[in-house]
Amino acid sequence: MSDTLINMIWAIIFAVAGGGAGAFLLIWFSSRIPSVFDRITPDMDEGKEILRGNRAAAEYFGRIVSAAIIGVSVIIAAAVLGGLIAALHYR
């Protein structure tokens, strides 16, 4: 087989493995972020405040959690891209 075809196969393997690992890590981190936020604010139960209709708590909690998820997603995307670049330069 030619080197180009081998590099393409490795790139696909690394992309699938990196994507699977990235999806797992994103789900795992996303499930842990609210518990970390609960430890940061021990005197406030965000879930109860949101159920009571406290919009400020809901918006703040939503922004913190979504920012953390976006940050983790960017890091995972960079790792997958690094794997693809490494696969394309594999010899």
CNS distance restraints for C-alpha pairs under 8 A (distance, minus, plus):
assign (resid   1 and name CA) (resid   5 and name CA) 6.68 0.50 0.50
assign (resid   1 and name CA) (resid   6 and name CA) 6.93 0.50 0.50
assign (resid   2 and name CA) (resid   6 and name CA) 6.46 0.50 0.50
assign (resid   3 and name CA) (resid   7 and name CA) 6.07 0.50 0.50
assign (resid   3 and name CA) (resid  91 and name CA) 7.82 0.50 0.50
assign (resid   4 and name CA) (resid   8 and name CA) 6.19 0.50 0.50
assign (resid   5 and name CA) (resid   9 and name CA) 6.24 0.50 0.50
assign (resid   6 and name CA) (resid  10 and name CA) 6.24 0.50 0.50
assign (resid   7 and name CA) (resid  11 and name CA) 6.05 0.50 0.50
assign (resid   7 and name CA) (resid  87 and name CA) 6.34 0.50 0.50
assign (resid   7 and name CA) (resid  88 and name CA) 5.33 0.50 0.50
assign (resid   7 and name CA) (resid  89 and name CA) 7.37 0.50 0.50
assign (resid   7 and name CA) (resid  90 and name CA) 6.47 0.50 0.50
assign (resid   7 and name CA) (resid  91 and name CA) 7.81 0.50 0.50
assign (resid   8 and name CA) (resid  12 and name CA) 6.22 0.50 0.50
assign (resid   8 and name CA) (resid  87 and name CA) 7.89 0.50 0.50
assign (resid   8 and name CA) (resid  88 and name CA) 6.90 0.50 0.50
assign (resid   9 and name CA) (resid  13 and name CA) 6.21 0.50 0.50
assign (resid  10 and name CA) (resid  14 and name CA) 6.03 0.50 0.50
assign (resid  10 and name CA) (resid  87 and name CA) 5.47 0.50 0.50
assign (resid  10 and name CA) (resid  88 and name CA) 7.33 0.50 0.50
assign (resid  10 and name CA) (resid  90 and name CA) 7.87 0.50 0.50
assign (resid  11 and name CA) (resid  15 and name CA) 5.95 0.50 0.50
assign (resid  11 and name CA) (resid  83 and name CA) 7.77 0.50 0.50
assign (resid  11 and name CA) (resid  84 and name CA) 5.32 0.50 0.50
assign (resid  11 and name CA) (resid  85 and name CA) 7.83 0.50 0.50
assign (resid  11 and name CA) (resid  87 and name CA) 4.78 0.50 0.50
assign (resid  11 and name CA) (resid  88 and name CA) 5.90 0.50 0.50
assign (resid  12 and name CA) (resid  16 and name CA) 6.10 0.50 0.50
assign (resid  12 and name CA) (resid  84 and name CA) 7.91 0.50 0.50
assign (resid  13 and name CA) (resid  17 and name CA) 6.08 0.50 0.50
assign (resid  14 and name CA) (resid  18 and name CA) 5.73 0.50 0.50
assign (resid  14 and name CA) (resid  80 and name CA) 7.73 0.50 0.50
assign (resid  14 and name CA) (resid  83 and name CA) 5.91 0.50 0.50
assign (resid  14 and name CA) (resid  84 and name CA) 6.09 0.50 0.50
assign (resid  14 and name CA) (resid  87 and name CA) 6.65 0.50 0.50
assign (resid  15 and name CA) (resid  19 and name CA) 5.78 0.50 0.50
assign (resid  15 and name CA) (resid  80 and name CA) 6.39 0.50 0.50
assign (resid  15 and name CA) (resid  81 and name CA) 7.96 0.50 0.50
assign (resid  15 and name CA) (resid  83 and name CA) 6.97 0.50 0.50
assign (resid  15 and name CA) (resid  84 and name CA) 6.02 0.50 0.50
assign (resid  16 and name CA) (resid  20 and name CA) 6.03 0.50 0.50
assign (resid  17 and name CA) (resid  21 and name CA) 6.10 0.50 0.50
assign (resid  18 and name CA) (resid  22 and name CA) 5.79 0.50 0.50
assign (resid  18 and name CA) (resid  79 and name CA) 7.43 0.50 0.50
assign (resid  18 and name CA) (resid  80 and name CA) 5.05 0.50 0.50
assign (resid  18 and name CA) (resid  83 and name CA) 7.05 0.50 0.50
assign (resid  19 and name CA) (resid  23 and name CA) 6.01 0.50 0.50
assign (resid  19 and name CA) (resid  80 and name CA) 6.55 0.50 0.50
assign (resid  20 and name CA) (resid  24 and name CA) 6.21 0.50 0.50
assign (resid  21 and name CA) (resid  25 and name CA) 6.10 0.50 0.50
assign (resid  22 and name CA) (resid  26 and name CA) 5.98 0.50 0.50
assign (resid  22 and name CA) (resid  76 and name CA) 5.50 0.50 0.50
assign (resid  22 and name CA) (resid  77 and name CA) 7.51 0.50 0.50
assign (resid  22 and name CA) (resid  80 and name CA) 7.50 0.50 0.50
assign (resid  23 and name CA) (resid  27 and name CA) 6.21 0.50 0.50
assign (resid  24 and name CA) (resid  28 and name CA) 6.08 0.50 0.50
assign (resid  25 and name CA) (resid  29 and name CA) 5.91 0.50 0.50
assign (resid  26 and name CA) (resid  30 and name CA) 5.85 0.50 0.50
assign (resid  26 and name CA) (resid  69 and name CA) 7.40 0.50 0.50
assign (resid  26 and name CA) (resid  72 and name CA) 6.73 0.50 0.50
assign (resid  26 and name CA) (resid  73 and name CA) 6.64 0.50 0.50
assign (resid  26 and name CA) (resid  76 and name CA) 7.81 0.50 0.50
assign (resid  27 and name CA) (resid  31 and name CA) 6.21 0.50 0.50
assign (resid  28 and name CA) (resid  32 and name CA) 6.48 0.50 0.50
assign (resid  29 and name CA) (resid  33 and name CA) 6.11 0.50 0.50
assign (resid  29 and name CA) (resid  69 and name CA) 7.67 0.50 0.50
assign (resid  29 and name CA) (resid  72 and name CA) 7.65 0.50 0.50
assign (resid  30 and name CA) (resid  34 and name CA) 7.68 0.50 0.50
assign (resid  30 and name CA) (resid  65 and name CA) 7.99 0.50 0.50
assign (resid  30 and name CA) (resid  69 and name CA) 6.20 0.50 0.50
assign (resid  31 and name CA) (resid  35 and name CA) 7.82 0.50 0.50
assign (resid  32 and name CA) (resid  36 and name CA) 6.45 0.50 0.50
assign (resid  33 and name CA) (resid  37 and name CA) 6.25 0.50 0.50
assign (resid  33 and name CA) (resid  65 and name CA) 6.51 0.50 0.50
assign (resid  33 and name CA) (resid  68 and name CA) 7.35 0.50 0.50
assign (resid  34 and name CA) (resid  38 and name CA) 6.14 0.50 0.50
assign (resid  34 and name CA) (resid  65 and name CA) 6.85 0.50 0.50
assign (resid  35 and name CA) (resid  39 and name CA) 6.42 0.50 0.50
assign (resid  36 and name CA) (resid  40 and name CA) 6.43 0.50 0.50
assign (resid  37 and name CA) (resid  41 and name CA) 6.43 0.50 0.50
assign (resid  38 and name CA) (resid  42 and name CA) 5.97 0.50 0.50
assign (resid  38 and name CA) (resid  44 and name CA) 7.73 0.50 0.50
assign (resid  38 and name CA) (resid  45 and name CA) 7.23 0.50 0.50
assign (resid  38 and name CA) (resid  46 and name CA) 7.53 0.50 0.50
assign (resid  41 and name CA) (resid  45 and name CA) 7.93 0.50 0.50
assign (resid  44 and name CA) (resid  49 and name CA) 7.85 0.50 0.50
assign (resid  45 and name CA) (resid  49 and name CA) 6.28 0.50 0.50
assign (resid  46 and name CA) (resid  50 and name CA) 6.03 0.50 0.50
assign (resid  46 and name CA) (resid  57 and name CA) 6.61 0.50 0.50
assign (resid  46 and name CA) (resid  58 and name CA) 7.40 0.50 0.50
assign (resid  46 and name CA) (resid  61 and name CA) 7.31 0.50 0.50
assign (resid  47 and name CA) (resid  51 and name CA) 6.23 0.50 0.50
assign (resid  48 and name CA) (resid  52 and name CA) 6.11 0.50 0.50
assign (resid  49 and name CA) (resid  53 and name CA) 6.49 0.50 0.50
assign (resid  49 and name CA) (resid  54 and name CA) 5.45 0.50 0.50
assign (resid  49 and name CA) (resid  57 and name CA) 6.59 0.50 0.50
assign (resid  49 and name CA) (resid  58 and name CA) 7.59 0.50 0.50
assign (resid  50 and name CA) (resid  54 and name CA) 5.25 0.50 0.50
assign (resid  50 and name CA) (resid  55 and name CA) 6.80 0.50 0.50
assign (resid  50 and name CA) (resid  57 and name CA) 6.44 0.50 0.50
assign (resid  50 and name CA) (resid  58 and name CA) 5.36 0.50 0.50
assign (resid  54 and name CA) (resid  58 and name CA) 6.38 0.50 0.50
assign (resid  55 and name CA) (resid  59 and name CA) 5.97 0.50 0.50
assign (resid  56 and name CA) (resid  60 and name CA) 6.04 0.50 0.50
assign (resid  57 and name CA) (resid  61 and name CA) 5.91 0.50 0.50
assign (resid  58 and name CA) (resid  62 and name CA) 5.92 0.50 0.50
assign (resid  59 and name CA) (resid  63 and name CA) 6.03 0.50 0.50
assign (resid  60 and name CA) (resid  64 and name CA) 6.18 0.50 0.50
assign (resid  61 and name CA) (resid  65 and name CA) 6.11 0.50 0.50
assign (resid  62 and name CA) (resid  66 and name CA) 5.90 0.50 0.50
assign (resid  63 and name CA) (resid  67 and name CA) 5.91 0.50 0.50
assign (resid  64 and name CA) (resid  68 and name CA) 6.22 0.50 0.50
assign (resid  65 and name CA) (resid  69 and name CA) 6.20 0.50 0.50
assign (resid  66 and name CA) (resid  70 and name CA) 6.11 0.50 0.50
assign (resid  67 and name CA) (resid  71 and name CA) 6.11 0.50 0.50
assign (resid  68 and name CA) (resid  72 and name CA) 6.20 0.50 0.50
assign (resid  69 and name CA) (resid  73 and name CA) 6.07 0.50 0.50
assign (resid  70 and name CA) (resid  74 and name CA) 6.20 0.50 0.50
assign (resid  71 and name CA) (resid  75 and name CA) 6.43 0.50 0.50
assign (resid  72 and name CA) (resid  76 and name CA) 6.22 0.50 0.50
assign (resid  73 and name CA) (resid  77 and name CA) 6.01 0.50 0.50
assign (resid  74 and name CA) (resid  78 and name CA) 6.19 0.50 0.50
assign (resid  75 and name CA) (resid  79 and name CA) 6.35 0.50 0.50
assign (resid  76 and name CA) (resid  80 and name CA) 6.25 0.50 0.50
assign (resid  77 and name CA) (resid  81 and name CA) 6.09 0.50 0.50
assign (resid  78 and name CA) (resid  82 and name CA) 6.03 0.50 0.50
assign (resid  79 and name CA) (resid  83 and name CA) 6.24 0.50 0.50
assign (resid  80 and name CA) (resid  84 and name CA) 6.29 0.50 0.50
assign (resid  81 and name CA) (resid  85 and name CA) 6.18 0.50 0.50
assign (resid  82 and name CA) (resid  86 and name CA) 6.09 0.50 0.50
assign (resid  83 and name CA) (resid  87 and name CA) 6.05 0.50 0.50
assign (resid  84 and name CA) (resid  88 and name CA) 6.19 0.50 0.50
assign (resid  85 and name CA) (resid  89 and name CA) 6.36 0.50 0.50
assign (resid  86 and name CA) (resid  90 and name CA) 6.10 0.50 0.50
